[in-house]
Amino acid sequence: MFAPPYVAAEQFEVQLREQGAVVIEPGSLPLALGRQLAGLDELPAFWSDLPPDAYLRDGGRYRFRRHGCFVAEGQVLTQAPHRAHWQPLDYNALHGGIERWFEPLADEMLVLPVWHQLMLGLADVASRLKGERPWFIEAHQFRIDTTDGIGRPTPEGAHRDGVDFVAVFLIDRQGIKGGESRVFDAQGPNGQRFTMTRPWTLLLLDDERVIHETTPIQPSAEHGHRDTLVVTLRAGGFQAI
C-alpha cells in the first residue's frame, strides 16, 4: 500500500489551491479546520446501523448509507429539509439522472456539537479558497462491506461530483484489503494513489480540478468493511433536476 501524502495543516490550503487535492492526517485535522473537534470519538458509533443502498445498479448488496443536507452561512449551520440526492449523468453515468431517497442521518448524531464543528470547519475552508458565501452541503455516511466477497466504494468509476469541494473522511477500516484512493487531474495525466488507513484521515478535493475513485475492497477477515463520511460543498444551491 502507498502511504497517504500527508501535508502539514499550515500548508494544506496552498497545496489545495495549486494541485486541487490534499490529504490531512488525523492529528492535524483540528488545526486544518480551525475547530476544537472535541467528541470526534462519538461519531463512529452511528455507522453501525446504516440501511442498505437500494439504488445500486450493478446488482450489488455491499453498500449501506444515510444522507442529509445543510446550509452553512457564516457561523450558522442549518439543516435543510430532507431531499433526494441527485446527480446529472455527466457526473455519474451509473446512478445519475434519478432521484435517490436515502434514509436521513440520525437526529442523535446531528445534535452533537462536533458535527456542527466539522461542517462549519469545511465551510470555512471553502470560503477562504473561493470567497465567503452560503455553502450547500450534502453529507453521506457510507459503509462498504465484503459479505459477498467484493465491495465497491465507487461503482461509477473515476468521477467528479458536480460540486465545489469534496471531503472524504475515513471513519473505520476493518478486515479488508484494497480500498486505494486515486486522484487524477481532470485536464491532464498527473495523478496520485494511496490508501487511507488511519481513522479521521481527510482527503479534500477541489471538484472542478480533479477526478477521484476508490478501488474495490476484498475481505481479509470476517465482517470486513470500510466506513467513510463524504461531504460535498456547493455554491448556489443543491443539485436538482
C-alpha positions in Angstrom: 0.0 0.0 0.0 1.1 3.5 -0.8 1.1 5.8 2.3 -1.0 9.0 2.1 1.0 12.1 1.1 0.1 14.0 4.2 0.5 17.7 4.2 1.0 19.9 7.3 -2.1 21.8 8.4 -0.3 25.1 7.9 0.4 24.2 4.2 -2.7 22.4 3.1 -4.6 25.3 1.6 -1.6 26.2 -0.5 -1.5 22.7 -2.0 -5.2 22.6 -2.4 -5.0 25.8 -4.5 -2.1 24.6 -6.5 -2.9 20.9 -7.1 -6.6 20.5 -6.4 -6.2 17.8 -3.7 -4.7 17.4 -0.3 -4.6 14.7 2.4 -4.6 15.8 6.1 -3.5 13.4 8.8 -5.9 12.9 11.8 -3.7 14.8 14.3 -3.7 17.9 12.1 -7.5 17.9 11.5 -8.4 20.4 14.3 -5.8 22.9 13.1 -6.7 22.5 9.5 -10.4 23.1 10.1 -9.8 25.7 12.8 -12.0 23.8 15.2 -11.5 22.0 18.6 -13.4 18.9 17.3 -13.8 17.5 20.8 -16.1 14.5 20.7 -15.0 13.0 17.3 -14.9 9.6 19.0 -18.7 9.8 19.5 -19.4 9.7 15.8 -18.2 6.3 14.5 -21.0 4.5 16.5 -23.5 6.0 14.1 -22.1 3.8 11.3 -23.4 0.6 12.9 -27.0 0.8 11.7 -26.8 2.2 8.1 -29.6 0.8 5.9 -28.8 -0.8 2.5 -28.4 1.4 -0.5 -31.5 0.4 -2.6 -30.3 2.1 -5.8 -27.2 0.1 -6.8 -27.5 -0.6 -10.5 -24.8 -3.2 -10.6 -26.9 -5.6 -8.5 -24.6 -5.4 -5.5 -25.5 -5.6 -1.9 -22.3 -4.2 -0.5 -23.2 -0.5 0.2 -25.1 1.0 3.2 -25.7 4.7 3.6 -27.5 7.7 5.1 -27.8 11.2 3.7 -28.5 14.7 4.9 -28.4 18.3 3.6 -27.4 21.5 5.3 -26.7 25.1 4.6 -23.6 26.8 6.2 -23.8 30.6 6.2 -21.2 32.4 8.3 -21.0 30.5 11.6 -24.6 29.1 11.4 -25.3 25.6 10.2 -29.0 24.9 9.3 -30.3 21.5 8.4 -32.3 21.6 5.2 -35.5 19.6 4.7 -34.7 16.0 3.7 -34.4 15.7 0.0 -33.4 13.3 -2.7 -29.7 13.0 -3.7 -29.5 13.8 -7.4 -26.6 14.0 -9.9 -26.6 14.6 -13.6 -25.5 11.7 -15.9 -22.5 13.9 -16.9 -21.1 13.3 -13.4 -22.4 9.9 -12.6 -23.0 7.7 -15.6 -24.2 4.8 -13.4 -26.5 6.4 -10.9 -27.1 9.9 -12.4 -30.4 11.2 -13.6 -32.5 9.6 -10.9 -33.7 10.9 -7.5 -32.3 8.7 -4.8 -34.1 9.0 -1.5 -31.8 7.7 1.2 -32.7 7.3 4.9 -31.8 10.5 6.8 -28.9 11.0 9.1 -29.7 10.1 12.8 -31.0 13.1 14.8 -28.9 11.9 17.7 -25.7 12.5 15.6 -26.8 15.8 14.3 -27.2 17.4 17.7 -23.6 16.6 18.7 -21.6 19.8 18.8 -18.7 18.1 16.9 -21.0 17.6 13.9 -21.6 21.3 13.6 -17.9 22.0 14.1 -16.9 19.6 11.3 -19.4 21.1 8.8 -18.6 24.7 9.6 -14.9 24.0 9.5 -15.2 22.7 6.0 -17.3 25.6 5.0 -14.7 28.0 6.4 -12.0 26.3 4.2 -14.3 26.6 1.2 -14.9 30.3 1.8 -11.2 31.1 2.3 -10.5 29.4 -1.1 -13.4 30.6 -3.2 -14.9 33.5 -1.3 -17.4 34.0 1.5 -20.9 32.7 0.6 -23.5 30.2 1.8 -22.4 26.7 1.2 -24.9 23.9 0.3 -23.7 20.8 2.0 -24.6 17.2 1.4 -23.3 14.6 3.9 -23.2 10.9 3.2 -22.4 8.1 5.7 -21.1 5.1 3.8 -20.3 1.5 4.8 -18.9 -0.7 2.1 -18.7 -4.4 3.2 -17.4 -7.6 1.9 -20.2 -10.0 2.8 -20.5 -11.0 -0.8 -16.7 -11.0 -1.4 -16.1 -7.7 -3.1 -17.3 -4.2 -2.2 -17.1 -1.2 -4.5 -16.7 2.2 -2.9 -17.1 4.0 -6.2 -19.0 1.7 -8.6 -19.3 4.6 -11.1 -15.5 4.7 -11.5 -13.4 7.8 -11.6 -15.6 10.8 -11.5 -16.4 14.3 -10.4 -19.4 15.1 -8.3 -20.5 18.4 -9.8 -19.8 20.5 -6.7 -17.1 22.8 -5.5 -15.4 20.7 -2.9 -15.5 17.0 -1.8 -14.3 15.9 1.6 -13.7 12.2 2.3 -13.1 11.2 5.9 -12.0 7.7 6.7 -14.0 6.6 9.7 -13.0 2.9 10.0 -11.4 0.1 8.1 -11.6 -3.5 9.3 -10.7 -6.8 7.8 -10.2 -5.7 4.3 -7.5 -5.3 1.6 -7.8 -2.8 -1.3 -9.6 0.5 -1.0 -6.9 2.5 -2.6 -7.8 6.2 -3.2 -6.9 7.6 -6.6 -6.9 11.2 -7.6 -6.2 12.5 -11.1 -6.0 15.9 -12.8 -9.3 16.5 -14.6 -7.4 18.0 -17.6 -4.2 16.1 -17.6 -2.3 12.9 -17.0 -1.0 13.6 -13.5 -2.3 11.7 -10.5 -1.6 10.0 -7.2 -2.6 6.9 -5.4 -2.6 6.0 -1.7 -4.5 4.1 0.9 -6.1 5.8 3.9 -5.8 3.5 7.0 -6.0 5.9 10.0 -9.4 7.0 11.2 -10.2 10.7 10.6 -7.7 11.0 7.7 -9.2 13.6 5.4 -8.9 13.7 1.6 -10.0 17.1 0.4 -10.7 17.7 -3.3 -11.4 20.7 -5.5 -14.0 19.0 -7.6 -13.6 21.4 -10.5 -9.9 20.4 -10.9 -9.7 16.6 -10.1 -11.5 13.4 -10.6 -11.3 10.6 -8.0 -12.2 7.0 -7.3 -11.6 4.3 -4.7 -10.6 0.8 -5.7 -12.7 -2.3 -4.7 -12.2 -3.9 -1.3 -11.9 -7.6 -0.6 -12.1 -9.5 2.7 -9.0 -10.3 4.7 -11.1 -11.3 7.8 -14.7 -11.8 8.7 -17.0 -8.8 8.7 -14.7 -6.7 6.6 -15.9 -3.2 5.9 -14.8 0.4 5.1 -16.6 3.3 6.6 -16.4 6.9 5.3 -18.1 10.2 5.7 -18.3 12.0 2.4 -19.2 15.7 2.5 -19.8 17.9 -0.6 -19.9 21.7 -0.6 -21.5 23.6 -3.5 -22.2 27.3 -4.1 -25.5 28.5 -5.4 -27.8 25.6 -4.3 -28.2 21.9 -4.2 -28.0 19.9 -7.4 -31.5 19.1 -8.6 -33.4 18.1 -11.7 
